[in-house]
Amino acid sequence: MTYRADIDGLRTVAVLLVLVFHFDLFTLGKAGFIGVDVFFVISGFLIMAIIRKDLETGHFNFGEFLYRRIRRLYPALLATLLLTLVAGWLLFLPFRFVELAKETMFSLLYVVNFYYWQNINYFGLRADGVPLLHMWSLAVEEQFYVFFPLACWIIWRWAPRLLLPAVILALLLSFGLGLFFTPRKPELAFYLLPTRAWELMIGAVLALVTHGRVVRGAWLQVMGPLGLCLIAASVVVYGPLTQVPGWFAVLPTLGTVAVILGGFAEKAPATRMLATPPMVWIGKISYPLYLVHWPIRIFLQEHLVEFTFPWRLFGFVLSFAVAAGIYYLIEVPVRRRRVLSKRGHYVGLVASMSVVMIAASGLIQQRGGVPERFAPEVAEILAFRDDSPTLRRHCTKRAALDDATCALGDKSAPREVLVIGDSHARALSGAMDLWLEEQGRGGTLLFNPGCMPVAGAGQGHCRSNIDTALKLAEWSPDFTEVVLISIWRQGLPKGGKPFDGRWVPEAEVEEVFATRLAQTVDRLRTAGKQVTIVEPFFAATGDVPVTLAGNIAFNRDRPVDRSLADHMATFTSVHAAMDNVLGQNVRSLSVIDPFCENGICRAVVDGRPLFTDNNHVAMRHSPTIAAYLQEQTTFE
């Protein structure tokens, strides 16, 4: 198809949305990930235009099609992954280097989205430590490039007139799958091709509908502005409870379709704006820019005490510099065949480099991230990251009631204590186990990561899981006491929080949390249960094992201790809500006093990290906590 400069300008809109979101440059950039949706539609439109032309002229060749894709995409990809591996060797601790190697291998094979589906919530806390997280979208596109052209070729050979209806049918099926799985399996819906293919196919439908037609009319003048407004509206209407992709993805995809349609009017103001030299230039480097920006962000964040706005802006600018270098020194010469012009030479080199990098990635994983790069103490300290009750990792379902590994305390005694909470309930389960054993009582652990044990709190799955746990406590005559454990940060006002299926603004969180906590306690107390609330544990200023290991590996001196006054000030409203529910059969227990002296809460005890990260207590400190709990066992 004829080159359209406005589409490069649209690529600029897409990539800037992503970068602004990832570098957190503006308040309204929280939905910048929709830039990927824009990219999907553009890719579907351009690829279908190429396929349709080749099918019509009888020149379609699947091998040639894939070769062109590899020649277009692989040089910048290989350069980025190679640079990232080299930087990882110099700047990553062993466990992070293992993760990078694993993601590099999967990225080269274009299956990394399956790995993230099983392991990473894109919007979760762990995402900030995933060095190649953005590669998921490239994997989706490449998988589309394999299956979609073949399907089009088969349909064309059988019945050319059915190509458009077939694509529309596939689009509707994929969209339906997305709507079905988004609320039920959000990671699957976010990362996998079957639930994302419709976004590429909506671009393909546009290419088929406009193919061979002269698209004209005054209505095209408004399509560009309308499309840009829809894309902008996506950013504005997105909220913390918005389910993605789901219905939400319709806004940016239809917006992109409108902008592409508007581009057929070459003199329309929106088209001319998108075709300006700066917009076109950024669009041309958008692919390497997308590739390099996230690793740059990760490396900067990993080695900065605070990822402040000036540093985020520096990372944003640095991404442009590195991307431009890859574009002019690697991508353009290869694409224009100034180097490696012969197919055999190019394929051979790409295949050889890929094999070498996959082998290197496997070796890095096999060597545990090559810990020999650093002093032996680094590996010893990092081992504390795994000092958690792994056997109780699965105690998240009702089946935990009958699971021996979820039992706490005296195993010969009846399970009369139900410990419910978030991941901190599991982290403290070793202390709970020793404490209950000392009392000659038995108990059961039932936890759900990220879910505060307060009725109505959190996202849908949290509300459902906590309600189930509370009903078990209410209805079961076996349980006489319920222990509530959490980090309790979900009860803090900052930024607003989800309660009862809505987003509660910051100004209302204290009141809503206090009300829902009181209602939760009343439910249990009305059912005749004793209630124990474990007060908030302090958090270190950073990931303790990682910070301490980094201090040794990179010759720095970053603190991890927390001021007691700072901790208490942070949780003032939470403590107030807890104090309001204390009374008959309701008590609160502190677990921080053994670690806080002279106004400082120590994150290192006897030379050992107190936490496996910055807030989950390591198992080896369970005896200290259990002993202190034992001093507070009398109900008031």
VOGU-3710 file (C-alpha; in Angstrom, 3 decimals, decimal comma):
1> mtyradidgl> 0,000/0,000/0,000  1,012/3,632/-0,469  3,067/5,029/2,416  1,016/7,142/4,795  2,970/9,544/6,974  -0,060/10,047/9,232  0,150/6,408/10,329  3,700/6,999/11,514  2,265/9,962/13,404  -0,341/7,675/14,922
11> rtvavllvlv> 2,464/5,363/15,994  3,928/8,378/17,785  0,683/8,805/19,726  0,791/5,126/20,673  4,398/4,990/21,819  4,195/8,275/23,732  1,147/6,981/25,591  3,156/3,927/26,639  6,267/5,870/27,650  4,365/8,520/29,588
21> fhfdlftlgk> 2,549/5,734/31,441  5,655/3,712/32,216  7,767/6,687/33,250  4,831/8,156/35,194  5,304/11,637/33,769  1,740/12,929/34,032  -1,144/12,314/36,397  -3,468/11,351/33,540  -0,972/8,862/32,107  -2,215/5,931/34,195
31> agfigvdvff> -3,895/4,315/31,197  -1,031/4,866/28,785  -0,897/1,112/28,205  -3,688/1,703/25,671  -0,873/2,663/23,327  -0,511/-1,082/22,784  -4,145/-1,273/21,678  -3,415/1,486/19,158  -0,375/-0,434/17,893  -2,477/-3,595/17,511
41> visgflimai> -5,020/-1,874/15,263  -2,298/-0,243/13,144  -0,522/-3,581/12,709  -3,724/-5,364/11,736  -4,543/-2,683/9,166  -1,105/-2,661/7,529  -0,637/-6,436/7,537  -4,074/-7,086/6,051  -3,401/-4,507/3,327  -0,216/-6,382/2,391
51> irkdletghf> -1,864/-9,804/2,543  -4,923/-8,709/0,531  -2,773/-7,233/-2,220  -0,574/-10,344/-2,446  -3,602/-12,664/-2,463  -5,276/-10,668/-5,237  -2,180/-10,636/-7,440  -1,401/-14,292/-6,719  1,966/-13,409/-5,188  1,233/-14,433/-1,611
61> nfgeflyrri> 3,973/-16,629/-0,197  3,877/-17,471/3,494  7,632/-18,010/3,711  8,306/-14,662/2,067  5,774/-12,987/4,349  7,482/-14,355/7,474  10,911/-13,435/6,111  9,824/-9,828/5,656  8,474/-9,777/9,217  11,726/-11,198/10,574
71> rrlypallat> 13,809/-8,756/8,568  11,659/-5,892/9,871  11,460/-6,921/13,534  14,443/-9,044/14,513  17,438/-6,675/14,160  16,168/-4,166/16,726  14,915/-6,984/18,948  18,254/-8,790/18,960  20,125/-5,551/19,597  17,861/-4,658/22,518
81> llltlvagwl> 18,046/-8,098/24,112  21,816/-8,248/23,690  22,292/-4,809/25,255  19,926/-5,753/28,074  21,816/-8,976/28,810  25,131/-7,112/28,899  23,654/-4,468/31,192  22,143/-7,233/33,324  25,562/-8,861/33,737  26,910/-5,587/35,097
91> lflpfrfvel> 23,916/-4,258/37,029  21,658/-7,113/38,114  21,960/-9,269/41,211  21,882/-13,036/40,491  18,147/-13,636/41,004  17,254/-10,697/38,768  19,747/-11,846/36,142  18,093/-15,280/36,117  14,733/-13,625/35,512  16,177/-11,528/32,689
101> aketmfslly> 17,723/-14,600/31,055  14,449/-16,494/31,254  12,486/-13,621/29,714  15,137/-13,122/27,025  14,824/-16,738/25,934  11,029/-16,602/25,815  11,100/-13,232/24,023  13,338/-14,584/21,282  10,864/-17,430/20,786  7,893/-15,025/20,924
111> vvnfyywqni> 6,154/-16,992/23,681  6,929/-14,709/26,626  3,252/-13,761/26,941  2,507/-17,319/28,078  5,137/-16,986/30,813  3,655/-13,703/32,030  0,145/-15,149/31,906  1,194/-17,755/34,441  3,400/-15,547/36,613  2,835/-11,786/36,404
121> nyfglradgv> -0,107/-9,475/37,032  0,614/-6,556/34,666  -0,982/-4,134/37,123  0,450/-5,784/40,247  3,344/-4,866/42,504  5,717/-7,425/40,970  5,486/-5,855/37,512  8,026/-3,184/38,435  10,731/-5,820/38,753  10,093/-7,635/35,455
131> pllhmwslav> 12,778/-6,456/33,006  11,085/-7,444/29,731  7,416/-7,208/30,659  6,588/-5,086/27,629  7,601/-7,911/25,289  4,234/-9,592/25,806  2,632/-7,466/23,089  5,322/-8,328/20,537  4,726/-12,016/21,227  0,992/-11,549/20,611
141> eeqfyvffpl> 1,647/-9,766/17,320  4,127/-12,352/16,078  1,746/-15,190/16,922  -0,911/-13,323/14,957  1,485/-13,021/12,023  1,855/-16,806/11,977  -1,785/-17,878/12,178  -3,716/-15,064/10,534  -1,995/-14,996/7,092  -2,331/-18,766/6,765
151> acwiiwrwap> -6,010/-18,598/7,612  -6,529/-15,806/5,079  -4,701/-17,778/2,400  -6,813/-20,888/3,023  -10,076/-18,917/2,919  -8,990/-17,050/-0,225  -8,203/-20,272/-2,072  -11,553/-21,734/-1,077  -13,894/-18,728/-1,397  -12,409/-15,211/-1,749
161> rlllpavila> -15,753/-13,539/-1,064  -15,856/-15,110/2,391  -12,616/-13,493/3,540  -14,253/-10,380/5,004  -17,153/-12,247/6,690  -14,690/-14,789/8,097  -12,467/-12,089/9,565  -15,501/-10,347/11,075  -16,699/-13,630/12,565  -13,245/-14,325/14,038
171> lllsfglglf> -13,146/-10,766/15,385  -16,495/-11,209/17,159  -15,429/-14,565/18,568  -12,176/-13,142/19,920  -13,998/-10,124/21,361  -16,487/-12,420/23,038  -13,688/-14,453/24,563  -12,148/-11,244/25,858  -15,406/-10,162/27,481  -15,867/-13,596/29,039
181> ftprkpelaf> -12,369/-14,027/30,437  -11,560/-10,464/31,521  -13,515/-10,670/34,798  -12,834/-14,371/35,327  -9,238/-14,863/34,203  -7,809/-11,340/33,868  -4,203/-12,384/33,195  -5,304/-14,787/30,457  -7,465/-12,106/28,859  -4,690/-9,536/29,046
191> yllptrawel> -1,754/-11,545/27,701  -3,015/-14,148/25,233  -3,757/-13,939/21,512  -7,278/-15,444/21,468  -8,594/-12,590/23,632  -6,501/-9,913/21,937  -6,700/-10,915/18,262  -9,871/-8,880/17,697  -7,877/-5,675/18,182  -5,630/-6,589/15,266
201> migavlalvt> -8,561/-7,908/13,254  -10,538/-4,693/13,601  -7,662/-3,067/11,733  -7,733/-5,934/9,237  -11,462/-5,412/8,635  -10,811/-1,736/7,949  -8,126/-2,670/5,414  -10,489/-5,096/3,652  -13,395/-2,660/3,579  -11,289/0,179/2,143
211> hgrvvrgawl> -9,245/-1,990/-0,244  -9,596/-0,857/-3,855  -12,019/1,909/-2,926  -11,633/5,649/-3,100  -12,477/6,764/0,418  -13,709/10,336/0,286  -16,296/12,641/1,781  -16,638/15,572/4,145  -17,247/13,135/6,999  -13,562/12,154/6,895
221> qvmgplglcl> -12,669/15,622/8,224  -14,184/14,778/11,614  -12,908/11,207/11,876  -9,372/12,149/12,892  -10,400/14,492/15,721  -13,110/12,045/16,785  -10,614/9,186/16,935  -8,060/11,188/18,887  -10,807/12,213/21,316  -11,789/8,562/21,817
231> iaasvvvygp> -8,166/7,650/22,529  -7,887/10,572/24,946  -11,175/9,563/26,568  -9,684/6,117/27,218  -7,018/7,739/29,353  -9,531/9,894/31,221  -12,211/7,279/31,972  -9,808/4,552/33,067  -9,963/3,912/36,797  -8,417/1,493/39,289
241> ltqvpgwfav> -11,409/-0,844/39,019  -11,501/-0,840/35,207  -11,174/-4,351/33,822  -8,742/-4,666/30,922  -9,102/-5,446/28,063  -12,881/-6,147/28,240  -15,242/-3,437/27,042  -12,663/-0,799/27,907  -10,451/-1,720/24,931  -13,254/-0,743/22,539
251> lptlgtvavi> -12,539/2,952/23,111  -8,888/3,074/21,956  -9,407/0,556/19,164  -12,381/2,361/17,649  -10,512/5,615/18,155  -7,592/4,236/16,160  -9,916/3,021/13,405  -11,401/6,515/13,193  -7,965/8,154/12,977  -6,852/5,771/10,209
261> lggfaekapa> -10,072/6,456/8,317  -9,606/10,179/8,760  -6,143/9,824/7,254  -7,686/9,130/3,849  -8,423/12,858/3,791  -4,848/13,979/3,277  -5,567/17,667/3,793  -7,632/17,226/6,947  -6,148/19,119/9,928  -5,700/15,976/12,033
271> trmlatppmv> -4,001/14,146/9,164  -1,642/17,049/8,517  -0,823/17,285/12,242  0,033/13,590/12,419  2,152/13,895/9,255  4,376/16,698/10,573  8,111/15,861/10,567  8,501/15,511/14,380  5,506/13,152/14,603  6,731/11,102/11,653
281> wigkisyply> 10,268/10,862/13,063  9,121/9,573/16,427  6,799/7,174/14,620  9,673/5,795/12,588  11,726/5,043/15,716  8,666/3,904/17,681  9,558/0,214/17,454  13,078/0,443/18,968  11,740/3,132/21,324  9,139/0,714/22,618
291> lvhwpirifl> 11,766/-2,025/22,911  14,331/-0,089/24,949  12,243/2,119/27,227  11,169/-0,501/29,756  14,615/-2,050/30,380  16,004/1,490/30,809  13,307/2,205/33,376  14,015/-1,034/35,236  17,793/-0,488/35,368  17,400/3,086/36,593
301> qehlveftfp> 14,845/2,155/39,222  16,997/-0,741/40,397  19,946/1,512/41,188  18,273/4,659/42,463  17,212/5,275/46,038  14,158/7,120/44,724  12,908/7,117/41,167  12,073/10,817/41,278  10,571/12,861/38,454  13,943/14,206/37,159
311> wrlfgfvlsf> 15,238/10,634/36,889  12,034/9,472/35,222  12,358/12,309/32,719  16,008/11,362/32,172  14,957/7,776/31,433  12,352/9,063/28,982  14,945/11,120/27,078  17,581/8,377/27,246  15,106/5,980/25,647  14,896/8,262/22,606
321> avaagiyyli> 18,682/8,436/22,317  19,172/4,666/22,492  16,232/4,010/20,167  17,584/6,461/17,585  20,964/4,726/17,718  19,404/1,314/17,096  17,218/2,706/14,323  19,973/4,443/12,348  22,829/2,029/13,006  20,982/-1,298/12,802
331> evpvrrrrvl> 17,356/-1,176/11,716  17,630/1,105/8,670  20,765/-0,489/7,152  19,251/-3,961/7,478  15,792/-2,989/6,224  17,207/-1,126/3,230  19,610/-3,996/2,556  22,752/-1,923/2,872  24,053/-4,833/4,920  23,131/-8,511/4,800
341> skrghyvglv> 21,275/-8,017/1,546  21,244/-11,725/0,735  18,488/-13,707/2,380  20,732/-16,635/3,261  23,297/-14,446/4,973  20,648/-12,588/6,938  18,708/-15,663/8,039  21,930/-17,449/8,938  23,195/-14,596/11,079  19,846/-14,061/12,812
351> asmsvvmiaa> 19,443/-17,765/13,481  23,010/-18,061/14,806  22,641/-15,049/17,095  19,299/-16,319/18,367  20,725/-19,760/19,137  23,721/-18,239/20,913  21,538/-15,910/22,988  19,093/-18,683/23,876  22,009/-20,909/24,892  23,540/-18,064/26,931
361> sgliqqrggv> 20,180/-17,459/28,595  19,901/-21,125/29,479  23,432/-21,145/30,881  22,713/-18,070/33,008  19,668/-19,804/34,447  21,586/-23,025/35,020  24,328/-21,093/36,828  21,792/-19,346/39,070  22,512/-15,904/37,649  26,296/-16,349/37,853
371> perfapevae> 26,688/-15,360/41,523  30,484/-15,550/41,130  30,315/-12,008/39,761  29,955/-10,822/43,347  31,316/-11,607/46,800  29,986/-14,825/48,446  28,090/-12,769/51,036  25,743/-11,537/48,306  24,321/-15,005/47,670  24,104/-15,703/51,403
381> ilafrddspt> 22,017/-12,597/52,015  19,808/-13,161/48,988  18,962/-16,637/50,325  16,779/-14,896/52,919  14,360/-14,037/50,104  13,229/-17,662/50,234  12,844/-17,865/54,025  9,061/-18,163/53,893  6,532/-20,906/54,769  6,414/-22,392/51,285
391> lrrhctkraa> 4,475/-25,476/52,402  1,521/-23,231/53,253  1,525/-21,423/49,918  -1,648/-23,178/48,771  -3,743/-22,517/51,909  -6,014/-20,142/50,016  -9,101/-22,278/49,487  -11,740/-23,865/51,681  -9,867/-27,161/51,275  -7,295/-25,734/53,712
401> lddatcalgd> -9,635/-26,838/56,500  -8,782/-30,457/55,743  -5,177/-29,959/54,631  -2,573/-31,013/57,175  -0,015/-28,508/55,878  -2,452/-25,669/56,663  -2,798/-26,811/60,276  -1,264/-24,623/62,975  -0,299/-25,223/66,589  -0,804/-28,512/68,441
411> ksaprevlvi> -1,612/-31,047/65,730  -3,291/-33,350/68,239  -5,668/-30,639/69,447  -8,901/-29,585/67,715  -8,550/-26,797/65,171  -10,345/-24,091/67,127  -8,498/-21,004/65,809  -8,997/-19,730/62,267  -6,240/-17,410/61,037  -7,402/-15,408/58,025
421> gdsharalsg> -5,742/-12,560/56,144  -3,533/-11,602/53,237  -0,008/-12,788/52,407  1,156/-11,494/55,788  -0,994/-14,130/57,458  1,095/-16,727/55,653  4,339/-14,901/56,503  3,406/-14,920/60,203  2,017/-18,448/60,131  5,291/-19,803/61,579
431> amdlwleeqg> 4,867/-17,548/64,602  1,170/-18,443/64,837  2,101/-22,118/64,727  4,559/-21,819/67,629  2,247/-19,551/69,629  -0,733/-21,888/69,388  1,439/-24,920/70,091  2,653/-23,261/73,276  -0,990/-22,849/74,293  -1,882/-26,429/73,410
441> rggtllfnpg> -4,375/-25,286/70,774  -4,830/-26,095/67,114  -5,666/-23,805/64,242  -6,040/-23,409/60,476  -4,497/-20,899/58,081  -6,700/-19,464/55,340  -5,155/-16,557/53,419  -5,496/-14,741/50,114  -2,628/-12,553/48,827  -3,497/-8,882/48,617
451> cmpvagagqg> -6,848/-9,351/50,366  -7,335/-7,521/53,660  -9,580/-9,575/56,020  -12,337/-6,967/56,137  -15,757/-7,564/54,604  -16,276/-5,599/51,377  -12,619/-4,615/50,966  -10,640/-5,013/47,766  -11,387/-6,181/44,246  -14,097/-8,710/43,449
461> hcrsnidtal> -12,029/-11,821/44,110  -10,954/-10,427/47,477  -14,491/-9,632/48,540  -15,601/-13,125/47,570  -12,708/-14,890/49,304  -12,991/-12,889/52,527  -16,755/-13,394/52,639  -16,203/-17,144/52,285  -13,652/-17,138/55,110  -15,919/-15,114/57,393
471> klaewspdft> -18,871/-17,408/56,712  -16,722/-20,418/57,573  -15,789/-18,767/60,850  -19,400/-17,823/61,607  -21,025/-21,125/60,760  -18,444/-23,619/61,989  -18,874/-24,544/65,660  -15,275/-25,812/65,680  -13,791/-22,321/65,528  -13,912/-20,374/68,775
481> evvlisiwrq> -11,390/-17,684/67,822  -10,611/-15,810/64,616  -7,264/-14,070/64,101  -7,152/-11,268/61,523  -3,729/-10,538/59,988  -2,857/-8,081/57,238  -0,426/-5,431/56,160  -3,492/-3,180/56,631  -2,274/-0,708/54,001  -5,523/-1,211/52,116
491> glpkggkpfd> -7,118/0,688/54,972  -4,925/3,755/54,483  -6,488/6,738/52,703  -3,668/7,557/50,260  -4,826/7,362/46,654  -8,251/5,965/47,492  -9,138/2,273/47,886  -11,677/-0,250/46,554  -14,566/-1,109/48,873  -17,916/-2,735/48,121
501> grwvpeaeve> -17,324/-2,784/44,377  -16,571/0,920/44,029  -13,518/3,126/44,243  -13,634/5,066/47,497  -11,931/8,461/47,214  -9,097/9,309/49,559  -11,185/11,604/51,752  -13,657/8,811/52,553  -11,355/5,825/53,060  -10,812/6,262/56,816
511> evfatrlaqt> -14,520/6,287/57,546  -15,357/3,422/55,199  -12,516/1,270/56,529  -13,485/1,911/60,146  -17,123/1,078/59,389  -16,355/-2,126/57,490  -13,843/-3,290/60,117  -16,441/-2,737/62,848  -19,037/-4,656/60,811  -16,592/-7,515/60,278
521> vdrlrtagkq> -15,796/-7,765/63,971  -19,496/-7,531/64,874  -20,301/-10,425/62,541  -17,755/-12,616/64,275  -18,614/-11,466/67,771  -22,341/-12,020/67,133  -21,487/-15,561/66,070  -19,874/-16,086/69,480  -16,266/-15,916/68,300  -13,343/-14,327/70,033
531> vtivepffaa> -11,547/-11,941/67,692  -7,835/-11,176/67,671  -6,533/-8,404/65,437  -2,789/-8,415/64,767  -1,691/-4,812/64,462  0,266/-3,536/61,427  3,887/-4,604/61,146  6,350/-1,935/60,074  7,866/-2,000/56,595  11,531/-1,486/55,811
541> tgdvpvtlag> 12,576/1,382/53,573  13,402/-1,107/50,813  13,622/-4,796/49,987  15,941/-5,861/52,812  17,814/-8,855/51,298  18,112/-7,090/47,946  19,237/-3,796/49,492  21,814/-5,449/51,735  23,117/-7,601/48,887  23,233/-4,531/46,631
551> niafnrdrpv> 25,178/-2,626/49,268  27,877/-5,281/49,086  27,735/-5,916/45,344  27,726/-2,284/44,258  29,645/-0,721/47,155  26,860/1,462/48,503  25,288/2,091/51,895  21,516/2,267/51,691  19,554/2,086/54,960  16,653/-0,288/55,555
561> drsladhmat> 15,522/0,613/59,086  12,285/2,509/59,680  11,543/5,225/62,214  8,962/4,034/64,749  7,372/7,476/64,692  7,056/7,273/60,905  5,428/3,846/61,156  2,948/4,944/63,815  2,113/8,125/61,932  1,450/6,130/58,758
571> ftsvhaamdn> -1,036/3,832/60,494  -2,700/6,374/62,792  -6,117/5,979/61,179  -5,851/2,180/61,110  -4,935/2,016/64,794  -7,831/4,342/65,589  -10,264/2,057/63,743  -8,882/-0,960/65,605  -9,108/0,776/68,986  -12,770/1,528/68,310
581> vlgqnvrsls> -13,685/-2,173/68,012  -11,802/-3,400/71,078  -13,942/-4,692/73,896  -15,505/-7,899/75,081  -14,005/-10,845/73,167  -12,049/-8,505/70,901  -8,365/-7,718/71,369  -5,412/-6,478/69,353  -1,887/-7,823/69,535  1,352/-6,097/68,576
591> vidpfcengi> 4,221/-7,965/66,969  6,685/-5,150/66,342  7,902/-4,287/69,842  10,760/-6,844/69,929  12,230/-5,168/66,828  11,689/-1,493/67,673  13,952/0,157/70,231  14,963/3,759/70,859  12,566/4,965/68,188  14,051/2,801/65,414
601> cravvdgrpl> 12,493/-0,337/63,953  15,339/-2,592/62,866  15,046/-4,463/59,588  18,216/-6,444/60,369  18,269/-8,619/63,492  21,471/-10,321/64,635  22,947/-9,648/61,206  20,034/-11,311/59,429  17,266/-9,662/57,379  13,985/-9,445/59,265
611> ftdnnhvamr> 12,028/-9,589/56,022  12,042/-11,652/52,835  11,306/-8,398/50,999  10,445/-5,100/52,647  7,408/-6,185/54,675  6,980/-9,986/54,868  8,635/-11,378/58,008  11,189/-14,147/57,462  10,414/-17,540/59,025  13,567/-17,638/61,145
621> hsptiaaylq> 12,185/-14,828/63,320  9,013/-16,768/64,170  10,204/-17,839/67,674  10,787/-14,213/68,694  7,339/-13,152/67,519  5,649/-16,204/69,057  7,263/-15,494/72,401  6,022/-11,934/72,355  2,518/-13,057/71,378  2,525/-15,400/74,340
631> eqttfe> 2,977/-12,400/76,622  -0,301/-10,931/75,317  -2,675/-13,894/75,523  -5,255/-12,741/78,049  -8,452/-11,230/76,723  -9,376/-7,959/78,345
//
